[in-house]
Amino acid sequence: MIYGSWGINAKGVERLNNKREQLILELRKIQENQYMVAGEQDPWDYVLQMLDHIGDTDSEFRDELIYNTFSEWIEEKEFFNEEQLKYILTILMDKEHLFYQIGSDGNDSVFTRTFSALVVVLVLNRHRKKALLSIDEFIDIKNKVIEYYTSEKDLRGYVQKSEWAHAAAHGADVMDELVQCRECSEDIMKEILNAFKKILHNGTYIFHTEEDERICRVVFRIMKGNLISNQGIINWIEELSECAGWQNNRMQYIARVNSKNFIRCLYFKTMHYDSTLDLINVLFHAEEKLNRFHKIDRELIEN
C-alpha cells in the first residue's frame, strides 16, 4: 500500500478502508436505483470519492461501480454542468490520476492511469455534444493525452486478479473522441497517428488482447472521414512498416509483429467497407513487407 508515504497510521488506514467500503455499498444502492441518488443527496457529492478510488484493484468496484456510474451520470443522464465537467477533467489530468506514477511498469498504478483515461472519454463525448472547452483548453487536453499515451510503459492487457489494465486500448478510446471533435485539425490527426506508431513500436509488449482493433477504429475513422489525405495515410502506413528493415532484435520483432497485426486489421476493415483501391494495395504490400513468412506462403500457393 502507498499509505506509508503519506504518514498515515493504522487507525488512519482503517478509516480509509471504512470509507471505501461505505462508498462501495452506496454505489451499489445507486446502481440498483437506476443510478439515481436517494433523498437530498446530489451525484456531485460522490465525484471526489470516486476519483480517489478510480484505480482500485477490485475490478467490481473500479469497473462495475465507479466507471459505470460515471458513464451513466456524465454521458447518459448528463447530470453535471460545464464548470463541474471541467473540474473533473482538471483532476483527471493531474499527477494523481492520468500521470500517477507514469513510467512505472508492472504495478497497480496502471489502473489509476487507464481508468482516468476512460473517464476523459466520457467528458470529451459531452464536449462533442455541446462545446465545453475553448480551443486553448482543447489543445491542452490533447497535449496531455498524447503525452500520457506516449509515456505509458505498462501496456499489459488483462492482469490476473485485477483484470483489465488495457492502457493501449483505453488511450485509443480517448484518441477516438479527440478525432471526432470539431477542434481536431489535420495536424492533430497526424500527432495522433504518430502516437499510435510509437505505441505499436513500444519495444516491450506484443499486443494480444485486441488493442489493434481499438487503434484501428480510430485510424479507419480518420480514413473514412477524409480527415487526412489518402497520401498522408499512405505515408504513415509506409513509415509504420519501416521497422521491417531494422536490425533483427527483440525490439524490431515486437514492432514488426504489432505493426503486422494492426495492418491486417486495417486491411480487412478497409476491404469490407471501402473501395479505395490504392489504400488496399498499400496495406497489402505493407503486410507482405512485415510478414516474415510471405515468401514461404507464396511458394505454397504457386506449387
C-alpha positions as a Python dict, from the first residue, in 0.01 Angstrom:
ca = {
    (1, 'M'): (0, 0, 0),
    (2, 'I'): (108, 361, -52),
    (3, 'Y'): (-34, 492, 273),
    (4, 'G'): (303, 479, 445),
    (5, 'S'): (440, 756, 223),
    (6, 'W'): (160, 979, 349),
    (7, 'G'): (244, 914, 713),
    (8, 'I'): (-95, 755, 784),
    (9, 'N'): (-106, 535, 1092),
    (10, 'A'): (-303, 215, 1138),
    (11, 'K'): (-617, 397, 1255),
    (12, 'G'): (-597, 626, 952),
    (13, 'V'): (-575, 327, 721),
    (14, 'E'): (-873, 171, 894),
    (15, 'R'): (-1076, 489, 845),
    (16, 'L'): (-984, 496, 476),
    (17, 'N'): (-1086, 132, 438),
    (18, 'N'): (-1415, 201, 613),
    (19, 'K'): (-1485, 494, 380),
    (20, 'R'): (-1400, 273, 81),
    (21, 'E'): (-1640, 1, 195),
    (22, 'Q'): (-1911, 259, 260),
    (23, 'L'): (-1867, 402, -90),
    (24, 'I'): (-1897, 52, -240),
    (25, 'L'): (-2224, -5, -55),
    (26, 'E'): (-2364, 333, -158),
    (27, 'L'): (-2270, 291, -524),
    (28, 'R'): (-2435, -50, -528),
    (29, 'K'): (-2755, 108, -398),
    (30, 'I'): (-2730, 383, -660),
    (31, 'Q'): (-2682, 124, -932),
    (32, 'E'): (-2984, -74, -810),
    (33, 'N'): (-3183, 252, -818),
    (34, 'Q'): (-3110, 309, -1190),
    (35, 'Y'): (-2820, 539, -1097),
    (36, 'M'): (-3038, 784, -908),
    (37, 'V'): (-2928, 907, -566),
    (38, 'A'): (-3157, 899, -266),
    (39, 'G'): (-3326, 1184, -81),
    (40, 'E'): (-3141, 1513, -55),
    (41, 'Q'): (-2815, 1375, -188),
    (42, 'D'): (-2656, 1506, -504),
    (43, 'P'): (-2449, 1298, -750),
    (44, 'W'): (-2173, 1557, -719),
    (45, 'D'): (-2133, 1454, -355),
    (46, 'Y'): (-1978, 1127, -475),
    (47, 'V'): (-1749, 1255, -751),
    (48, 'L'): (-1435, 1326, -549),
    (49, 'Q'): (-1463, 996, -364),
    (50, 'M'): (-1500, 808, -692),
    (51, 'L'): (-1200, 987, -840),
    (52, 'D'): (-996, 896, -532),
    (53, 'H'): (-1067, 527, -595),
    (54, 'I'): (-1073, 529, -975),
    (55, 'G'): (-780, 287, -999),
    (56, 'D'): (-887, 46, -728),
    (57, 'T'): (-760, -307, -785),
    (58, 'D'): (-1104, -456, -715),
    (59, 'S'): (-1246, -484, -1065),
    (60, 'E'): (-1607, -480, -947),
    (61, 'F'): (-1553, -155, -758),
    (62, 'R'): (-1344, 3, -1035),
    (63, 'D'): (-1531, -116, -1348),
    (64, 'E'): (-1884, -202, -1247),
    (65, 'L'): (-1942, 64, -985),
    (66, 'I'): (-1714, 366, -1035),
    (67, 'Y'): (-1674, 364, -1414),
    (68, 'N'): (-2032, 261, -1490),
    (69, 'T'): (-2164, 528, -1254),
    (70, 'F'): (-1950, 794, -1419),
    (71, 'S'): (-2071, 671, -1758),
    (72, 'E'): (-2436, 697, -1659),
    (73, 'W'): (-2401, 1034, -1487),
    (74, 'I'): (-2181, 1206, -1746),
    (75, 'E'): (-2281, 1051, -2078),
    (76, 'E'): (-2634, 919, -2035),
    (77, 'K'): (-2804, 1134, -1772),
    (78, 'E'): (-2582, 1442, -1831),
    (79, 'F'): (-2600, 1539, -1465),
    (80, 'F'): (-2303, 1776, -1442),
    (81, 'N'): (-2273, 2130, -1570),
    (82, 'E'): (-1987, 2281, -1769),
    (83, 'E'): (-1797, 2401, -1462),
    (84, 'Q'): (-1825, 2062, -1293),
    (85, 'L'): (-1713, 1872, -1604),
    (86, 'K'): (-1411, 2098, -1644),
    (87, 'Y'): (-1326, 2041, -1279),
    (88, 'I'): (-1343, 1664, -1331),
    (89, 'L'): (-1110, 1699, -1631),
    (90, 'T'): (-863, 1906, -1428),
    (91, 'I'): (-842, 1633, -1166),
    (92, 'L'): (-817, 1354, -1425),
    (93, 'M'): (-518, 1526, -1587),
    (94, 'D'): (-316, 1565, -1268),
    (95, 'K'): (-25, 1366, -1126),
    (96, 'E'): (-254, 1158, -906),
    (97, 'H'): (-463, 1032, -1196),
    (98, 'L'): (-363, 1022, -1565),
    (99, 'F'): (3, 1076, -1473),
    (100, 'Y'): (6, 879, -1149),
    (101, 'Q'): (348, 710, -1127),
    (102, 'I'): (384, 748, -1503),
    (103, 'G'): (677, 547, -1634),
    (104, 'S'): (626, 259, -1391),
    (105, 'D'): (560, -89, -1526),
    (106, 'G'): (407, -396, -1365),
    (107, 'N'): (246, -241, -1059),
    (108, 'D'): (-110, -142, -972),
    (109, 'S'): (-66, 228, -1056),
    (110, 'V'): (-160, 147, -1417),
    (111, 'F'): (-526, 110, -1321),
    (112, 'T'): (-542, 469, -1197),
    (113, 'R'): (-398, 595, -1524),
    (114, 'T'): (-604, 383, -1761),
    (115, 'F'): (-937, 433, -1589),
    (116, 'S'): (-873, 805, -1565),
    (117, 'A'): (-837, 789, -1944),
    (118, 'L'): (-1177, 622, -1978),
    (119, 'V'): (-1349, 900, -1784),
    (120, 'V'): (-1174, 1157, -2005),
    (121, 'V'): (-1356, 981, -2292),
    (122, 'L'): (-1689, 1049, -2124),
    (123, 'V'): (-1620, 1420, -2074),
    (124, 'L'): (-1497, 1463, -2432),
    (125, 'N'): (-1814, 1295, -2552),
    (126, 'R'): (-2014, 1561, -2367),
    (127, 'H'): (-1793, 1828, -2524),
    (128, 'R'): (-1878, 1693, -2870),
    (129, 'K'): (-2249, 1724, -2796),
    (130, 'K'): (-2221, 2076, -2661),
    (131, 'A'): (-1893, 2264, -2655),
    (132, 'L'): (-1745, 2287, -2306),
    (133, 'L'): (-1384, 2365, -2389),
    (134, 'S'): (-1225, 2663, -2554),
    (135, 'I'): (-977, 2589, -2832),
    (136, 'D'): (-688, 2653, -2589),
    (137, 'E'): (-841, 2417, -2333),
    (138, 'F'): (-894, 2153, -2601),
    (139, 'I'): (-531, 2181, -2716),
    (140, 'D'): (-413, 2148, -2357),
    (141, 'I'): (-619, 1831, -2307),
    (142, 'K'): (-496, 1692, -2641),
    (143, 'N'): (-134, 1762, -2549),
    (144, 'K'): (-166, 1591, -2211),
    (145, 'V'): (-346, 1288, -2353),
    (146, 'I'): (-78, 1236, -2618),
    (147, 'E'): (196, 1293, -2360),
    (148, 'Y'): (37, 1030, -2136),
    (149, 'Y'): (-15, 781, -2418),
    (150, 'T'): (338, 804, -2549),
    (151, 'S'): (486, 793, -2197),
    (152, 'E'): (289, 489, -2076),
    (153, 'K'): (522, 193, -2014),
    (154, 'D'): (276, -54, -1864),
    (155, 'L'): (95, -190, -2167),
    (156, 'R'): (-40, -509, -2015),
    (157, 'G'): (-388, -603, -2132),
    (158, 'Y'): (-557, -843, -1892),
    (159, 'V'): (-397, -875, -1548),
    (160, 'Q'): (-476, -1174, -1331),
    (161, 'K'): (-665, -1079, -1013),
    (162, 'S'): (-724, -713, -1103),
    (163, 'E'): (-842, -780, -1460),
    (164, 'W'): (-828, -514, -1735),
    (165, 'A'): (-550, -257, -1739),
    (166, 'H'): (-553, -214, -2121),
    (167, 'A'): (-362, 115, -2148),
    (168, 'A'): (-314, 94, -2525),
    (169, 'A'): (-686, 33, -2579),
    (170, 'H'): (-814, 290, -2330),
    (171, 'G'): (-576, 550, -2470),
    (172, 'A'): (-703, 472, -2821),
    (173, 'D'): (-1058, 530, -2696),
    (174, 'V'): (-957, 883, -2590),
    (175, 'M'): (-799, 940, -2932),
    (176, 'D'): (-1124, 825, -3092),
    (177, 'E'): (-1309, 1102, -2910),
    (178, 'L'): (-1043, 1360, -2997),
    (179, 'V'): (-1060, 1294, -3371),
    (180, 'Q'): (-1437, 1344, -3365),
    (181, 'C'): (-1409, 1687, -3205),
    (182, 'R'): (-1457, 1986, -3433),
    (183, 'E'): (-1132, 2135, -3300),
    (184, 'C'): (-924, 1841, -3424),
    (185, 'S'): (-715, 1967, -3716),
    (186, 'E'): (-518, 1765, -3969),
    (187, 'D'): (-200, 1841, -3776),
    (188, 'I'): (-356, 1696, -3461),
    (189, 'M'): (-464, 1388, -3657),
    (190, 'K'): (-102, 1341, -3760),
    (191, 'E'): (9, 1373, -3397),
    (192, 'I'): (-239, 1101, -3304),
    (193, 'L'): (-116, 872, -3584),
    (194, 'N'): (241, 924, -3468),
    (195, 'A'): (138, 836, -3113),
    (196, 'F'): (-12, 511, -3246),
    (197, 'K'): (310, 433, -3431),
    (198, 'K'): (505, 481, -3108),
    (199, 'I'): (270, 255, -2911),
    (200, 'L'): (286, -18, -3177),
    (201, 'H'): (666, 15, -3180),
    (202, 'N'): (686, 15, -2800),
    (203, 'G'): (970, -238, -2781),
    (204, 'T'): (833, -431, -2484),
    (205, 'Y'): (479, -563, -2536),
    (206, 'I'): (328, -765, -2817),
    (207, 'F'): (-42, -682, -2811),
    (208, 'H'): (-275, -981, -2793),
    (209, 'T'): (-595, -853, -2631),
    (210, 'E'): (-740, -674, -2936),
    (211, 'E'): (-560, -345, -2882),
    (212, 'D'): (-510, -340, -3260),
    (213, 'E'): (-889, -329, -3306),
    (214, 'R'): (-925, -26, -3081),
    (215, 'I'): (-640, 157, -3257),
    (216, 'C'): (-771, 50, -3598),
    (217, 'R'): (-1112, 201, -3526),
    (218, 'V'): (-954, 545, -3487),
    (219, 'V'): (-737, 519, -3798),
    (220, 'F'): (-1032, 392, -4001),
    (221, 'R'): (-1247, 681, -3879),
    (222, 'I'): (-978, 923, -3999),
    (223, 'M'): (-965, 744, -4336),
    (224, 'K'): (-1343, 725, -4384),
    (225, 'G'): (-1393, 1086, -4290),
    (226, 'N'): (-1118, 1203, -4524),
    (227, 'L'): (-975, 1384, -4223),
    (228, 'I'): (-629, 1332, -4371),
    (229, 'S'): (-549, 1294, -4740),
    (230, 'N'): (-504, 945, -4879),
    (231, 'Q'): (-139, 1027, -4940),
    (232, 'G'): (-98, 1126, -4574),
    (233, 'I'): (-238, 789, -4465),
    (234, 'I'): (-22, 608, -4721),
    (235, 'N'): (290, 786, -4593),
    (236, 'W'): (205, 689, -4235),
    (237, 'I'): (146, 323, -4325),
    (238, 'E'): (477, 312, -4507),
    (239, 'E'): (654, 468, -4208),
    (240, 'L'): (489, 214, -3980),
    (241, 'S'): (623, -74, -4188),
    (242, 'E'): (980, 61, -4197),
    (243, 'C'): (1051, -142, -3882),
    (244, 'A'): (1078, -446, -4110),
    (245, 'G'): (1420, -318, -4213),
    (246, 'W'): (1553, -254, -3862),
    (247, 'Q'): (1831, -459, -3707),
    (248, 'N'): (1698, -804, -3618),
    (249, 'N'): (1647, -796, -3239),
    (250, 'R'): (1369, -817, -2982),
    (251, 'M'): (1265, -452, -3027),
    (252, 'Q'): (1237, -499, -3402),
    (253, 'Y'): (1040, -822, -3358),
    (254, 'I'): (784, -653, -3131),
    (255, 'A'): (743, -355, -3363),
    (256, 'R'): (710, -580, -3669),
    (257, 'V'): (453, -816, -3516),
    (258, 'N'): (241, -537, -3366),
    (259, 'S'): (251, -345, -3693),
    (260, 'K'): (171, -654, -3899),
    (261, 'N'): (-131, -740, -3686),
    (262, 'F'): (-255, -382, -3698),
    (263, 'I'): (-211, -364, -4076),
    (264, 'R'): (-410, -685, -4116),
    (265, 'C'): (-687, -544, -3901),
    (266, 'L'): (-700, -222, -4102),
    (267, 'Y'): (-680, -412, -4431),
    (268, 'F'): (-992, -617, -4363),
    (269, 'K'): (-1183, -321, -4227),
    (270, 'T'): (-1093, -122, -4538),
    (271, 'M'): (-1170, -412, -4772),
    (272, 'H'): (-1518, -463, -4627),
    (273, 'Y'): (-1625, -101, -4604),
    (274, 'D'): (-1418, 98, -4852),
    (275, 'S'): (-1338, 72, -5221),
    (276, 'T'): (-1021, 283, -5211),
    (277, 'L'): (-801, 53, -5413),
    (278, 'D'): (-478, 245, -5363),
    (279, 'L'): (-507, 217, -4984),
    (280, 'I'): (-589, -154, -5005),
    (281, 'N'): (-283, -210, -5220),
    (282, 'V'): (-62, -14, -4980),
    (283, 'L'): (-192, -218, -4687),
    (284, 'F'): (-137, -542, -4880),
    (285, 'H'): (224, -456, -4959),
    (286, 'A'): (290, -331, -4605),
    (287, 'E'): (167, -662, -4462),
    (288, 'E'): (381, -851, -4711),
    (289, 'K'): (682, -645, -4605),
    (290, 'L'): (617, -709, -4235),
    (291, 'N'): (532, -1078, -4275),
    (292, 'R'): (849, -1283, -4247),
    (293, 'F'): (668, -1589, -4388),
    (294, 'H'): (518, -1439, -4703),
    (295, 'K'): (780, -1595, -4934),
    (296, 'I'): (706, -1940, -4796),
    (297, 'D'): (333, -1877, -4833),
    (298, 'R'): (381, -1765, -5192),
    (299, 'E'): (578, -2079, -5272),
    (300, 'L'): (297, -2293, -5128),
    (301, 'I'): (42, -2110, -5342),
    (302, 'E'): (248, -2130, -5660),
    (303, 'N'): (327, -2501, -5612),
}
